[in-house]
Amino acid sequence: MNIKTVIVDDEVLARRGIQRLLRPSTDFEVIAESGNGRDAISLIQRERPDVVFLDVQMPLLSGFEVLAQLPQASLPLVVFVTAFDQYAVQAFEACAVDYLLKPIDEQRFAVTLERVRHSLATRHAAAERDKLMEVVAQITGAGEIELETILAQGSTALEASAQILPIRQGRHTVRVPVASIQWIDAAGDYMCVHAEGDTHILRGTMKELEGVLDPRMFQRVHRSTIVNLRFVKSLRAHMNGEYFLTLEGGQELKLSRTYRDKIELFLGSRAAQRRTVQ
């Protein structure tokens, strides 16, 4: 089995070091690398690796911010590469498949590769993704949806509030325009709301949020994904009756077999958009 691997680190020497350490392990295939978090997002979405060796501190976006902006349903295994102290590493250890401290020890690196192989073989990726998102939420500052008022007023509450989704972030409330939301995905008890290039990590359930969003605009495509129909650029068939949706920003989301009955909605949405342009 070839394990498709991506390396993300802003230090050239660090990337070369990981490449060198991986060379004897012929089952790991380095398919790409990136020197900053912003480029890493599109790279990971395009290449769909099995595992990413991810630096924590990088320019533009940190490793945690990179993970927050990726579709959680297709998140690869993550190995943190960090110079953080032991206290931070203990938190990482509970959430990523593994961590590596710089400078990387060869024997410790061998242990990491075994953990990656084991996780892929036993398909623990989904559980690890959920734990990983919990730590990302804790570190980046997760908010809560102000659902109490919205639910009390019913599904018309968003219309009354000028289509604004209020999300608490600490002492502040971020007002996210609903029309700007491209997609929403969930991992465990957390959701990621992707809008206008930003990702808002918050605590809540997909069922609650789905209940207040306009179904003419937002549709569930996976047990952990809701997508804005207006941002769907194309639809392509995949094996086993699944489909992939490509959004305007280039993100690719899976439409699972359970939601195949919604294909006509996406086709109809694209046709309506073409008529509007004409």
HUHUPE-V815699 format. One record per residue. N is the residue number from 1. RES is the residue in three letters. PHI is phi in radians with two decimals (none if undefined). NEAR is the number of other ideal C-beta (glycine too) atoms within 8 Angstrom. Layout:
N | RES | PHI | NEAR
N | RES | PHI | NEAR
//
This chain:
1 | MET | none | 4
2 | ASN | -1.48 | 6
3 | ILE | -1.73 | 12
4 | LYS | -1.21 | 11
5 | THR | -2.19 | 14
6 | VAL | -2.13 | 18
7 | ILE | -2.00 | 13
8 | VAL | -2.20 | 17
9 | ASP | -2.81 | 14
10 | ASP | -1.36 | 7
11 | GLU | -1.71 | 7
12 | VAL | -1.05 | 6
13 | LEU | -1.12 | 6
14 | ALA | -1.16 | 11
15 | ARG | -1.12 | 12
16 | ARG | -1.12 | 8
17 | GLY | -1.10 | 10
18 | ILE | -1.17 | 13
19 | GLN | -1.00 | 11
20 | ARG | -1.12 | 7
21 | LEU | -1.19 | 9
22 | LEU | -1.39 | 11
23 | ARG | -0.94 | 6
24 | PRO | -1.20 | 4
25 | SER | -1.61 | 7
26 | THR | -1.22 | 4
27 | ASP | -1.38 | 8
28 | PHE | -1.66 | 11
29 | GLU | -2.01 | 8
30 | VAL | -1.34 | 10
31 | ILE | -1.72 | 8
32 | ALA | -2.99 | 9
33 | GLU | -2.57 | 10
34 | SER | -2.51 | 11
35 | GLY | -1.83 | 9
36 | ASN | -2.69 | 11
37 | GLY | -1.15 | 15
38 | ARG | -1.14 | 7
39 | ASP | -1.19 | 9
40 | ALA | -1.10 | 15
41 | ILE | -1.06 | 12
42 | SER | -1.18 | 8
43 | LEU | -1.11 | 12
44 | ILE | -1.15 | 15
45 | GLN | -1.15 | 12
46 | ARG | -1.34 | 7
47 | GLU | -1.54 | 10
48 | ARG | 0.89 | 8
49 | PRO | -1.27 | 12
50 | ASP | -1.41 | 9
51 | VAL | -2.52 | 16
52 | VAL | -2.17 | 14
53 | PHE | -1.54 | 13
54 | LEU | -2.11 | 14
55 | ASP | -1.24 | 14
56 | VAL | -1.47 | 12
57 | GLN | -1.75 | 7
58 | MET | -2.48 | 13
59 | PRO | -1.20 | 6
60 | LEU | 1.24 | 6
61 | LEU | -2.42 | 12
62 | SER | -1.36 | 9
63 | GLY | -1.04 | 13
64 | PHE | -1.16 | 11
65 | GLU | -1.18 | 11
66 | VAL | -1.05 | 15
67 | LEU | -1.09 | 13
68 | ALA | -1.15 | 11
69 | GLN | -1.67 | 10
70 | LEU | -1.65 | 11
71 | PRO | -1.03 | 12
72 | GLN | -1.22 | 12
73 | ALA | -1.15 | 10
74 | SER | -2.07 | 10
75 | LEU | -1.18 | 12
76 | PRO | -1.34 | 12
77 | LEU | -1.12 | 13
78 | VAL | -2.19 | 13
79 | VAL | -2.00 | 15
80 | PHE | -1.30 | 13
81 | VAL | -2.02 | 14
82 | THR | -2.58 | 14
83 | ALA | -1.85 | 6
84 | PHE | -1.14 | 9
85 | ASP | -1.32 | 5
86 | GLN | -1.09 | 5
87 | TYR | -1.13 | 7
88 | ALA | -1.18 | 9
89 | VAL | -1.07 | 12
90 | GLN | -1.05 | 8
91 | ALA | -1.20 | 10
92 | PHE | -1.11 | 13
93 | GLU | -1.05 | 9
94 | ALA | -1.35 | 7
95 | CYS | -2.21 | 10
96 | ALA | -1.52 | 12
97 | VAL | -1.11 | 11
98 | ASP | -3.01 | 11
99 | TYR | -2.41 | 11
100 | LEU | -2.33 | 13
101 | LEU | -1.59 | 11
102 | LYS | -1.44 | 8
103 | PRO | -1.23 | 5
104 | ILE | -1.37 | 12
105 | ASP | -1.51 | 7
106 | GLU | -1.11 | 7
107 | GLN | -1.16 | 6
108 | ARG | -1.14 | 10
109 | PHE | -1.12 | 11
110 | ALA | -1.09 | 8
111 | VAL | -1.09 | 9
112 | THR | -1.04 | 11
113 | LEU | -1.08 | 11
114 | GLU | -1.14 | 8
115 | ARG | -1.16 | 10
116 | VAL | -1.13 | 15
117 | ARG | -1.03 | 10
118 | HIS | -1.13 | 9
119 | SER | -1.11 | 13
120 | LEU | -1.20 | 13
121 | ALA | -1.20 | 6
122 | THR | -1.73 | 6
123 | ARG | 0.97 | 7
124 | HIS | -1.55 | 9
125 | ALA | -1.03 | 11
126 | ALA | -1.11 | 7
127 | ALA | -1.14 | 7
128 | GLU | -1.18 | 14
129 | ARG | -1.08 | 11
130 | ASP | -1.10 | 10
131 | LYS | -1.14 | 11
132 | LEU | -1.10 | 14
133 | MET | -1.15 | 15
134 | GLU | -1.12 | 13
135 | VAL | -1.24 | 13
136 | VAL | -1.01 | 12
137 | ALA | -1.11 | 13
138 | GLN | -1.14 | 8
139 | ILE | -1.40 | 7
140 | THR | -1.47 | 10
141 | GLY | 1.64 | 8
142 | ALA | -1.37 | 10
143 | GLY | -1.86 | 13
144 | GLU | -2.26 | 9
145 | ILE | -1.32 | 13
146 | GLU | -1.40 | 10
147 | LEU | -1.41 | 10
148 | GLU | -0.96 | 6
149 | THR | -1.18 | 8
150 | ILE | -1.10 | 12
151 | LEU | -1.14 | 11
152 | ALA | -1.15 | 7
153 | GLN | -1.60 | 8
154 | GLY | 1.57 | 6
155 | SER | -1.22 | 7
156 | THR | -1.51 | 7
157 | ALA | -1.12 | 13
158 | LEU | -1.18 | 14
159 | GLU | -1.12 | 6
160 | ALA | -1.17 | 7
161 | SER | -1.73 | 9
162 | ALA | 1.05 | 4
163 | GLN | 1.00 | 8
164 | ILE | -2.00 | 10
165 | LEU | -1.79 | 11
166 | PRO | -1.45 | 11
167 | ILE | -2.18 | 15
168 | ARG | -1.28 | 12
169 | GLN | -2.24 | 9
170 | GLY | 1.15 | 6
171 | ARG | -1.51 | 2
172 | HIS | -1.89 | 6
173 | THR | -2.12 | 8
174 | VAL | -1.58 | 10
175 | ARG | -1.75 | 8
176 | VAL | -1.70 | 13
177 | PRO | -1.06 | 11
178 | VAL | -1.06 | 12
179 | ALA | -1.12 | 8
180 | SER | -1.52 | 8
181 | ILE | -1.29 | 14
182 | GLN | -1.49 | 12
183 | TRP | -2.73 | 14
184 | ILE | -2.31 | 14
185 | ASP | -2.32 | 15
186 | ALA | -2.18 | 12
187 | ALA | -2.53 | 14
188 | GLY | 1.13 | 8
189 | ASP | -1.62 | 6
190 | TYR | -2.14 | 14
191 | MET | -2.23 | 14
192 | CYS | -2.01 | 15
193 | VAL | -1.74 | 12
194 | HIS | -1.75 | 12
195 | ALA | -2.61 | 11
196 | GLU | 0.91 | 5
197 | GLY | 1.42 | 3
198 | ASP | -1.86 | 6
199 | THR | -2.16 | 9
200 | HIS | -1.84 | 12
201 | ILE | -1.59 | 14
202 | LEU | -2.55 | 14
203 | ARG | -1.63 | 9
204 | GLY | 2.84 | 11
205 | THR | -2.05 | 8
206 | MET | -1.10 | 12
207 | LYS | -1.08 | 6
208 | GLU | -1.11 | 11
209 | LEU | -1.21 | 14
210 | GLU | -1.05 | 10
211 | GLY | -1.23 | 8
212 | VAL | -1.92 | 11
213 | LEU | -1.61 | 11
214 | ASP | -1.22 | 8
215 | PRO | -1.16 | 6
216 | ARG | -1.26 | 4
217 | MET | -1.93 | 10
218 | PHE | -2.04 | 12
219 | GLN | -2.38 | 11
220 | ARG | -1.33 | 10
221 | VAL | -2.07 | 13
222 | HIS | -2.78 | 13
223 | ARG | -1.05 | 7
224 | SER | -2.12 | 9
225 | THR | -2.45 | 15
226 | ILE | -2.08 | 13
227 | VAL | -2.21 | 15
228 | ASN | -1.47 | 11
229 | LEU | -0.98 | 12
230 | ARG | -1.21 | 8
231 | PHE | -1.74 | 11
232 | VAL | -1.36 | 15
233 | LYS | -1.62 | 7
234 | SER | -2.68 | 7
235 | LEU | -2.37 | 13
236 | ARG | -2.33 | 7
237 | ALA | -1.32 | 5
238 | HIS | -2.31 | 8
239 | MET | -1.18 | 4
240 | ASN | 1.08 | 5
241 | GLY | 1.37 | 5
242 | GLU | -1.62 | 11
243 | TYR | -2.30 | 11
244 | PHE | -2.10 | 11
245 | LEU | -1.74 | 14
246 | THR | -1.83 | 11
247 | LEU | -1.58 | 14
248 | GLU | -1.00 | 7
249 | GLY | -1.46 | 6
250 | GLY | 1.70 | 9
251 | GLN | -1.18 | 11
252 | GLU | -2.05 | 11
253 | LEU | -2.11 | 16
254 | LYS | -1.49 | 14
255 | LEU | -1.82 | 15
256 | SER | -1.33 | 10
257 | ARG | -1.03 | 7
258 | THR | -1.04 | 6
259 | TYR | -1.94 | 11
260 | ARG | -1.09 | 10
261 | ASP | -1.17 | 5
262 | LYS | -1.67 | 11
263 | ILE | -1.00 | 10
264 | GLU | -1.07 | 7
265 | LEU | -1.09 | 9
266 | PHE | -1.23 | 14
267 | LEU | -1.13 | 9
268 | GLY | -1.16 | 8
269 | SER | -1.12 | 11
270 | ARG | -1.15 | 12
271 | ALA | -1.11 | 8
272 | ALA | -1.12 | 8
273 | GLN | -1.15 | 9
274 | ARG | -1.14 | 8
275 | ARG | -1.10 | 7
276 | THR | -1.13 | 6
277 | VAL | -1.12 | 5
278 | GLN | -1.18 | 4
//
